[in-house]
Amino acid sequence: MAAQLRRGAVVLMPTDTLPALAARPEHAQRIWSLKQRPADKPLILMGADLEQLEPVLGWAWRQEWRAMAARGWPGALTLVLPARGAWVEHLHPGGTSLGLRIPASALARQLLRASGPLATTSANPSGVPAARDAEAAARFFPQLPLLTPPPWPESSGQASTVLAWQEPRGAEGGSGRWQVLRAGAWLPADLLP
């Protein structure tokens, strides 16, 4: 499967939350096209571990980012962090941030170790409820290869929680805070509204 991804394939893979479409970041445009997803909606970069994701932001990780990653990874947490460089151009063209996640699915992390970080999103056409299992994902995208034959390990069926790091306006080096963009499968009690 990793070889197919290197050749530009988009694949269907399990995660701990929902089945995902996945591609190498340089081929992410194919995901937007398949999903008929608006180009202004960024994709998530999934990695097997923090070591894979550390270099993608274009600068050093803050202590607060590491602390939240340690609380929620691997798991149903997506962190949206300030970023710059080629990774942003592939996954969030014109943007200044990247959504990062390490899934709790051992099968997904095994693929990510072999392939490197992948551009991902839920396996459904834009505007349609997300597929909850391999069979539903394959009905939406019958032309795409499945990471492994079904059945896949059971997922939560709920999207990941998305937390975005917010820097205070006009305060160089000031203390930022987390903003909940989407309350999903995992949300720390201290961030509840």
C-alpha positions as CSV (number, residue, x, y, z in Angstrom):
1,M,0.0,0.0,0.0
2,A,2.9,2.4,0.8
3,A,4.2,1.8,-2.7
4,Q,0.8,2.7,-4.2
5,L,0.8,5.9,-2.2
6,R,4.2,6.9,-3.4
7,R,3.0,6.5,-7.0
8,G,0.2,9.0,-6.3
9,A,-2.7,6.7,-5.2
10,V,-5.5,7.8,-2.9
11,V,-6.5,4.9,-0.5
12,L,-9.1,4.1,2.1
13,M,-7.8,3.4,5.5
14,P,-9.2,2.8,9.0
15,T,-8.7,5.2,11.9
16,D,-9.9,5.1,15.5
17,T,-12.6,7.6,14.6
18,L,-13.9,7.3,11.0
19,P,-12.6,5.7,7.8
20,A,-10.3,8.0,6.0
21,L,-9.2,9.0,2.5
22,A,-5.4,9.2,2.5
23,A,-2.7,10.3,0.0
24,R,0.9,11.5,0.1
25,P,0.8,15.3,0.8
26,E,2.1,16.1,-2.7
27,H,-0.9,14.3,-4.1
28,A,-3.5,15.8,-1.8
29,Q,-5.3,17.6,-4.6
30,R,-6.7,14.3,-5.7
31,I,-8.5,14.0,-2.3
32,W,-10.2,17.4,-2.8
33,S,-11.2,16.3,-6.3
34,L,-12.6,12.9,-5.3
35,K,-14.6,14.3,-2.4
36,Q,-15.7,17.4,-4.4
37,R,-14.5,19.3,-1.3
38,P,-14.1,23.1,-1.4
39,A,-10.5,24.0,-1.9
40,D,-10.6,26.3,1.2
41,K,-11.2,23.4,3.5
42,P,-7.8,22.1,4.6
43,L,-6.9,18.4,5.0
44,I,-5.4,16.8,8.1
45,L,-1.8,15.5,8.2
46,M,-1.7,12.1,10.0
47,G,1.5,10.7,11.3
48,A,2.6,7.5,13.1
49,D,4.2,9.3,15.9
50,L,5.4,12.7,17.1
51,E,8.8,12.2,15.5
52,Q,7.2,12.1,12.1
53,L,5.1,15.3,12.8
54,E,7.7,17.4,14.6
55,P,9.5,18.8,11.4
56,V,6.4,19.7,9.4
57,L,5.5,23.0,11.1
58,G,8.6,24.9,9.9
59,W,9.6,25.9,13.4
60,A,10.1,24.4,16.9
61,W,7.2,23.1,18.9
62,R,6.0,25.1,21.9
63,Q,5.8,23.3,25.3
64,E,2.0,23.8,25.3
65,W,1.7,22.0,22.0
66,R,3.8,19.1,23.2
67,A,1.8,18.9,26.4
68,M,-1.6,18.7,24.6
69,A,-0.2,16.2,22.1
70,A,0.9,14.0,25.1
71,R,-2.6,14.1,26.5
72,G,-4.4,13.2,23.3
73,W,-2.1,11.2,21.0
74,P,-2.4,8.6,19.8
75,G,-6.1,9.3,19.7
76,A,-9.1,11.3,18.5
77,L,-7.5,14.7,18.7
78,T,-6.5,17.0,15.8
79,L,-4.2,19.9,16.7
80,V,-4.3,22.9,14.4
81,L,-0.9,24.6,14.8
82,P,0.8,27.6,13.2
83,A,2.9,26.4,10.2
84,R,4.8,27.5,7.2
85,G,6.4,25.8,4.2
86,A,5.6,23.1,1.7
87,W,3.5,21.0,4.0
88,V,1.1,24.0,4.4
89,E,1.0,24.5,0.6
90,H,0.0,20.9,0.1
91,L,-2.7,20.6,2.8
92,H,-3.9,24.2,3.4
93,P,-3.0,26.3,0.3
94,G,-2.7,29.9,1.3
95,G,-3.1,29.1,5.0
96,T,-0.9,29.6,8.0
97,S,-1.7,26.4,9.9
98,L,-1.7,22.7,9.8
99,G,-4.1,20.2,11.3
100,L,-2.1,17.2,12.8
101,R,-3.2,13.9,14.2
102,I,-1.8,10.6,15.4
103,P,-4.6,8.0,15.3
104,A,-5.0,5.3,18.0
105,S,-5.5,2.7,15.3
106,A,-2.5,0.4,15.2
107,L,-3.3,-0.6,11.6
108,A,-3.3,3.1,10.5
109,R,0.0,3.8,12.4
110,Q,1.6,0.8,10.8
111,L,0.8,2.2,7.3
112,L,1.9,5.7,8.4
113,R,5.3,4.3,9.5
114,A,5.8,2.7,6.1
115,S,4.4,5.6,4.0
116,G,5.3,8.7,6.1
117,P,2.8,11.3,7.1
118,L,-0.4,11.3,4.9
119,A,-3.0,13.9,3.9
120,T,-6.3,12.7,5.2
121,T,-10.0,13.4,5.6
122,S,-13.1,11.4,6.3
123,A,-14.1,9.0,3.5
124,N,-17.3,10.6,2.2
125,P,-18.3,13.0,-0.6
126,S,-18.4,16.6,0.7
127,G,-21.8,17.3,2.3
128,V,-22.7,13.7,2.8
129,P,-22.6,12.0,6.3
130,A,-19.2,10.2,6.9
131,A,-18.8,6.5,6.2
132,R,-18.6,4.6,9.5
133,D,-17.0,1.4,8.2
134,A,-15.0,0.0,5.4
135,E,-18.0,-1.2,3.4
136,A,-19.6,2.2,3.4
137,A,-16.4,3.9,2.5
138,A,-15.9,1.5,-0.4
139,R,-19.5,2.2,-1.6
140,F,-18.6,5.9,-1.8
141,F,-15.3,5.3,-3.5
142,P,-15.4,1.8,-5.2
143,Q,-12.3,2.6,-7.4
144,L,-10.0,3.2,-4.4
145,P,-7.9,0.4,-2.8
146,L,-8.6,-0.5,0.8
147,L,-5.7,-0.7,3.3
148,T,-6.8,-4.2,4.3
149,P,-9.9,-6.2,3.4
150,P,-12.9,-5.6,5.7
151,P,-13.8,-5.9,8.4
152,W,-11.6,-3.2,9.8
153,P,-11.1,-2.7,13.6
154,E,-14.2,-1.0,15.0
155,S,-13.9,2.8,15.1
156,S,-15.8,5.2,17.4
157,G,-17.9,6.5,14.5
158,Q,-17.4,10.1,15.8
159,A,-15.0,12.7,14.3
160,S,-11.9,13.8,16.1
161,T,-11.9,16.8,18.4
162,V,-10.2,19.7,16.7
163,L,-8.2,22.2,18.9
164,A,-6.6,25.3,17.3
165,W,-3.8,27.2,19.0
166,Q,-4.6,30.9,19.2
167,E,-1.9,33.5,19.7
168,P,-3.0,36.7,21.4
169,R,-3.4,39.6,18.9
170,G,-0.5,42.0,18.9
171,A,1.4,40.3,21.7
172,E,4.8,39.0,20.6
173,G,5.8,36.0,22.6
174,G,2.6,36.2,24.7
175,S,0.8,33.2,26.1
176,G,-1.6,31.6,23.7
177,R,-4.6,29.4,24.3
178,W,-6.6,26.5,22.8
179,Q,-9.8,27.1,21.0
180,V,-12.2,24.2,20.4
181,L,-13.1,24.2,16.7
182,R,-15.0,20.9,16.9
183,A,-15.9,18.9,19.9
184,G,-15.5,15.3,18.9
185,A,-14.7,11.9,20.3
186,W,-12.1,13.2,22.9
187,L,-12.3,16.5,24.7
188,P,-10.4,17.3,27.9
189,A,-12.7,18.5,30.7
190,D,-10.6,21.7,31.2
191,L,-11.6,22.7,27.6
192,L,-15.3,22.1,27.9
193,P,-17.4,25.2,27.1
